[in-house]
Amino acid sequence: MHRTQKMALTAIMASLSLSLSILKLELPYPILPYLKFDFAEIPVTLVYFLAGFAWSVIAESLHLIGMLARGADPIGATMKFLAVLSMLAGGWFAKKTVRSTIVEFTGATLLRVSTMILANWIYFTLLFPNFLGYAVKLAGGIYLLYIYTAVFNLIHVGVSWGLSWFIYSEVNKRIKVHT
């Protein structure tokens, strides 16, 4: 894929991600309803497979900028950005060491889960300690809070990575895209 094609794909997918965010195409995680399964990750993850890591980071950065420009909660938008960026980076680092789809998925999962546990700890401990009591009450305990957060991120990687990989595979069968 040529640079111009990658640039166009990145712009289109960042716009699609922003549109999905604006439309709030998301599902609440039943255990912790403040966490949402957000379908806006899928276009950005698709950019990762079609154009590469750097372009997916640009797409997610444009998505973040667009959300902030539209008045999204800066902390929530940044947490979402961290989740997606850590997933992409984990996959990319794993792919650099072993060229295996399973290893790439595992790297994406491990880095996102660990990053978001740390980010949630910072959120609850340093930024908004008053919200911790509410979250612990929902989860049923402090350890369960972090376990449920990890499970949420594990499922989210499975959905975002899995659907994007499926779309990429189907596109690649038809037009032979190589990054």
Helices and strands as residue ranges (DSSP letters): H 3-22, E 26-28, E 36-38, H 41-51, H 53-69, H 74-97, H 101-122, I 123-127, H 129-139, H 142-175
